[in-house]
Each structure stands twice: as structure tokens, then as C-alpha cells.
Amino acid sequence: MKEVDRALTHLDRAILKDPRSPDAIYNKGRILFYEKKYAESIRMLEKLVKLEPARDDVRYFLELVNQMKA
């Protein structure tokens, strides 16, 4: 199992335990982005924007992912 896969498994467990965990959601979104899984990354980041609308860093990163997907 690749290290990225282990990290995603760990983050999935963290999100199952606490579906509103901003750190787990953000980190999963970033990993998915770096793995070029843009649609999945966007879903994670959009979820986080709904949970924490004041997070400009997340909005910025979400815009970047949307640009890369296009």
C-alpha cells in the first residue's frame, strides 16, 4: 500500500469518526488534488466551505482546484 493510500485511509477513518473535522476534510482534499483527483478534491473542499464559510484559505484552494480541473 502506498503512503498516499495509507494517509487517505487514515483520513477516511477520521472523517467517519468526526464528519465535521475540518483538518481531516482539508487534508483529504489536498491529497486528492495532488493525486489529480480533482472532482473528489472539489467535493471535500466544498464540504469544508459549507462547514466553515469564513475560511478564505479553503476558498482560494478550491478555486485553484477548479482551475486545474478545467
C-alpha positions, 0 to 999 in steps of 0.5 A, a space after each residue: 500500500 502506498 503512503 498516499 493510500 495509507 494517509 487517505 485511509 487514515 483520513 477516511 477513518 477520521 472523517 467517519 469518526 468526526 464528519 465535521 473535522 475540518 483538518 481531516 476534510 482539508 487534508 483529504 482534499 489536498 491529497 486528492 488534488 495532488 493525486 489529480 483527483 480533482 472532482 473528489 478534491 472539489 467535493 471535500 473542499 466544498 464540504 469544508 466551505 459549507 462547514 466553515 464559510 469564513 475560511 478564505 484559505 479553503 476558498 482560494 484552494 478550491 478555486 485553484 482546484 477548479 482551475 486545474 480541473 478545467 
